[in-house]
């Protein structure tokens, strides 16, 4: 049995829901992510730039 899931990180919750819809993922809403048998779709709270991450 394969327990490896695909992870998708989106910019915000509405984009995560759109990924789930387009990919036909039947996901359960959790606290901060959507999860199905094959996918975990989550989102960032804020958009980071490369310069912010390198500080």
LUMTIMAR-7200 format. One record per residue (C-alpha): x, y, z; residue in three letters; residue number from 1. Coordinates in steps of 0.2 Angstrom, whole numbers, plus 2048, in hexadecimal, padded with zeros to 3 digits. Layout:
residues N
<site><c1>X</c1><c2>Y</c2><c3>Z</c3><rest>Ala</rest><nr>NUM</nr></site>
...
***
This chain:
residues 55
<site><c1>800</c1><c2>800</c2><c3>800</c3><rest>Unk</rest><nr>1</nr></site>
<site><c1>807</c1><c2>811</c2><c3>7FB</c3><rest>Unk</rest><nr>2</nr></site>
<site><c1>805</c1><c2>81E</c2><c3>809</c3><rest>Unk</rest><nr>3</nr></site>
<site><c1>80E</c1><c2>82C</c2><c3>7FF</c3><rest>Unk</rest><nr>4</nr></site>
<site><c1>804</c1><c2>83B</c2><c3>7FD</c3><rest>Unk</rest><nr>5</nr></site>
<site><c1>806</c1><c2>84A</c2><c3>7F1</c3><rest>Unk</rest><nr>6</nr></site>
<site><c1>809</c1><c2>85B</c2><c3>7F9</c3><rest>Unk</rest><nr>7</nr></site>
<site><c1>802</c1><c2>86B</c2><c3>7F1</c3><rest>Unk</rest><nr>8</nr></site>
<site><c1>806</c1><c2>87C</c2><c3>7F9</c3><rest>Unk</rest><nr>9</nr></site>
<site><c1>7FC</c1><c2>88A</c2><c3>7F3</c3><rest>Unk</rest><nr>10</nr></site>
<site><c1>7FC</c1><c2>89D</c2><c3>7F6</c3><rest>Unk</rest><nr>11</nr></site>
<site><c1>7EB</c1><c2>89D</c2><c3>800</c3><rest>Unk</rest><nr>12</nr></site>
<site><c1>7DC</c1><c2>892</c2><c3>805</c3><rest>Unk</rest><nr>13</nr></site>
<site><c1>7D2</c1><c2>897</c2><c3>7F5</c3><rest>Unk</rest><nr>14</nr></site>
<site><c1>7E0</c1><c2>891</c2><c3>7EA</c3><rest>Unk</rest><nr>15</nr></site>
<site><c1>7E2</c1><c2>881</c2><c3>7F3</c3><rest>Unk</rest><nr>16</nr></site>
<site><c1>7CF</c1><c2>87E</c2><c3>7F1</c3><rest>Unk</rest><nr>17</nr></site>
<site><c1>7D1</c1><c2>881</c2><c3>7DE</c3><rest>Unk</rest><nr>18</nr></site>
<site><c1>7DF</c1><c2>875</c2><c3>7DD</c3><rest>Unk</rest><nr>19</nr></site>
<site><c1>7D4</c1><c2>868</c2><c3>7E6</c3><rest>Unk</rest><nr>20</nr></site>
<site><c1>7C6</c1><c2>86C</c2><c3>7DA</c3><rest>Unk</rest><nr>21</nr></site>
<site><c1>7D0</c1><c2>86B</c2><c3>7CA</c3><rest>Unk</rest><nr>22</nr></site>
<site><c1>7D9</c1><c2>85B</c2><c3>7CF</c3><rest>Unk</rest><nr>23</nr></site>
<site><c1>7C9</c1><c2>853</c2><c3>7D4</c3><rest>Unk</rest><nr>24</nr></site>
<site><c1>7CF</c1><c2>850</c2><c3>7E6</c3><rest>Unk</rest><nr>25</nr></site>
<site><c1>7C2</c1><c2>84B</c2><c3>7F2</c3><rest>Unk</rest><nr>26</nr></site>
<site><c1>7CB</c1><c2>853</c2><c3>801</c3><rest>Unk</rest><nr>27</nr></site>
<site><c1>7C5</c1><c2>856</c2><c3>813</c3><rest>Unk</rest><nr>28</nr></site>
<site><c1>7C8</c1><c2>867</c2><c3>81A</c3><rest>Unk</rest><nr>29</nr></site>
<site><c1>7D4</c1><c2>867</c2><c3>829</c3><rest>Unk</rest><nr>30</nr></site>
<site><c1>7DB</c1><c2>875</c2><c3>833</c3><rest>Unk</rest><nr>31</nr></site>
<site><c1>7E6</c1><c2>87E</c2><c3>826</c3><rest>Unk</rest><nr>32</nr></site>
<site><c1>7E6</c1><c2>871</c2><c3>819</c3><rest>Unk</rest><nr>33</nr></site>
<site><c1>7DB</c1><c2>865</c2><c3>80E</c3><rest>Unk</rest><nr>34</nr></site>
<site><c1>7DF</c1><c2>852</c2><c3>80E</c3><rest>Unk</rest><nr>35</nr></site>
<site><c1>7DA</c1><c2>844</c2><c3>804</c3><rest>Unk</rest><nr>36</nr></site>
<site><c1>7E0</c1><c2>832</c2><c3>802</c3><rest>Unk</rest><nr>37</nr></site>
<site><c1>7ED</c1><c2>838</c2><c3>7F5</c3><rest>Unk</rest><nr>38</nr></site>
<site><c1>7EF</c1><c2>84B</c2><c3>7F8</c3><rest>Unk</rest><nr>39</nr></site>
<site><c1>7F3</c1><c2>858</c2><c3>806</c3><rest>Unk</rest><nr>40</nr></site>
<site><c1>7F0</c1><c2>869</c2><c3>7FF</c3><rest>Unk</rest><nr>41</nr></site>
<site><c1>7F5</c1><c2>877</c2><c3>80B</c3><rest>Unk</rest><nr>42</nr></site>
<site><c1>7F8</c1><c2>88A</c2><c3>809</c3><rest>Unk</rest><nr>43</nr></site>
<site><c1>804</c1><c2>898</c2><c3>810</c3><rest>Unk</rest><nr>44</nr></site>
<site><c1>7FE</c1><c2>8A5</c2><c3>81B</c3><rest>Unk</rest><nr>45</nr></site>
<site><c1>808</c1><c2>8B2</c2><c3>812</c3><rest>Unk</rest><nr>46</nr></site>
<site><c1>812</c1><c2>8B3</c2><c3>802</c3><rest>Unk</rest><nr>47</nr></site>
<site><c1>825</c1><c2>8B3</c2><c3>805</c3><rest>Unk</rest><nr>48</nr></site>
<site><c1>832</c1><c2>8BA</c2><c3>7F9</c3><rest>Unk</rest><nr>49</nr></site>
<site><c1>843</c1><c2>8B2</c2><c3>7F7</c3><rest>Unk</rest><nr>50</nr></site>
<site><c1>84B</c1><c2>8C1</c2><c3>800</c3><rest>Unk</rest><nr>51</nr></site>
<site><c1>840</c1><c2>8BF</c2><c3>810</c3><rest>Unk</rest><nr>52</nr></site>
<site><c1>845</c1><c2>8AC</c2><c3>811</c3><rest>Unk</rest><nr>53</nr></site>
<site><c1>857</c1><c2>8B0</c2><c3>810</c3><rest>Unk</rest><nr>54</nr></site>
<site><c1>858</c1><c2>8BB</c2><c3>81F</c3><rest>Unk</rest><nr>55</nr></site>
***
